[in-house]
Amino acid sequence: MDHLTTDSLRSSSMTVGERLCAVFIPIIAIVEALICVVADCFDQRSFLVRRAPPPKTFFDFARLAHDSRCFTVNEVEALYELYKKLGNSITTDGLIHKEELQLALLNTLTGENLFLDRVFDLFDEKKNGVIGFEEFIHVLCVFHPCAPLDDKIEFAFRLHDLRRTGFIERKEVKRMVIAILRESDIMLSDDLLEAILDMTFAEAVNGDDKINREEWKDFVMQHPNLLKNMTLPYLKDITTAFPSFVFNTEVEE
């Protein structure tokens, strides 16, 4: 177990922005793990039977590719194979439930995980308790190398606005830091934790312990490393990165 001190933080040659990358952008590891786990043929016996949605057609893939502004039709079709593997790991309704996401990422159906909750909440745009394929594509688009910078900034903001108040609050960031430390098996003194928060909010806010969208955007532009991890390079050509996702394609591109 790693131990960090306030002195080691202050003596580090890293910028404040670099120190905070692990605080503000933990989701990238989860999204990457999601793709890699399913690419490794994640397979669990389905035991809940529900009616599956109609299969996607070429026209569905073409529309989603056009709307995404990032993915080709072949890539959307490949991502559909990933989605189906995950969405049929426990249930057979072809939709991704939180339990399936938890089983894929954590290899367990028990326990609570803040990051899992945040990931699922952001994927579940309709707030109906499941992740549909269009929602799946919408979120993955944010991590595409060609995604607009503003989309990445906004997504990162919503990730940390835990209470959906329109602000990133100090206590929310503290909660995220503590969760990161628990997942990483790192011990941090209370003084060091408060020092990280002090540095973050001293640069990003006007003394009210809350970061609004404009302050967040300014802060990110000052510390571009915060968004460096908001890009998954292999999404630019997922058919090459994960050829096992391509089955009987209807499209030649």
Sequence and secondary structure as in RCSB ss.txt:
>XXXX:A:sequence
MDHLTTDSLRSSSMTVGERLCAVFIPIIAIVEALICVVADCFDQRSFLVRRAPPPKTFFDFARLAHDSRCFTVNE
VEALYELYKKLGNSITTDGLIHKEELQLALLNTLTGENLFLDRVFDLFDEKKNGVIGFEEFIHVLCVFHPCAPLD
DKIEFAFRLHDLRRTGFIERKEVKRMVIAILRESDIMLSDDLLEAILDMTFAEAVNGDDKINREEWKDFVMQHPN
LLKNMTLPYLKDITTAFPSFVFNTEVEE
>XXXX:A:secstr
 EEE HHHHHH SS HHHHHHHHH  HHHHHHHHHHHHHTT      B         HHHHHHHHHHHSS  HHH
HHHHHHHHHHHHTSSBSSSSEEHHHHHHHHHS SSS  HHHHHHHHHH TT SSEE HHHHHHHHHHTSTTS HH
HHHHHHHHHH TT SSSEEHHHHHHHHHHHHHHHTEEE HHHHHHHHHHHHHHHSSSSSEE HHHHHHHHHH TH
HHHTT  GGGGGHHHH GGG  S S   
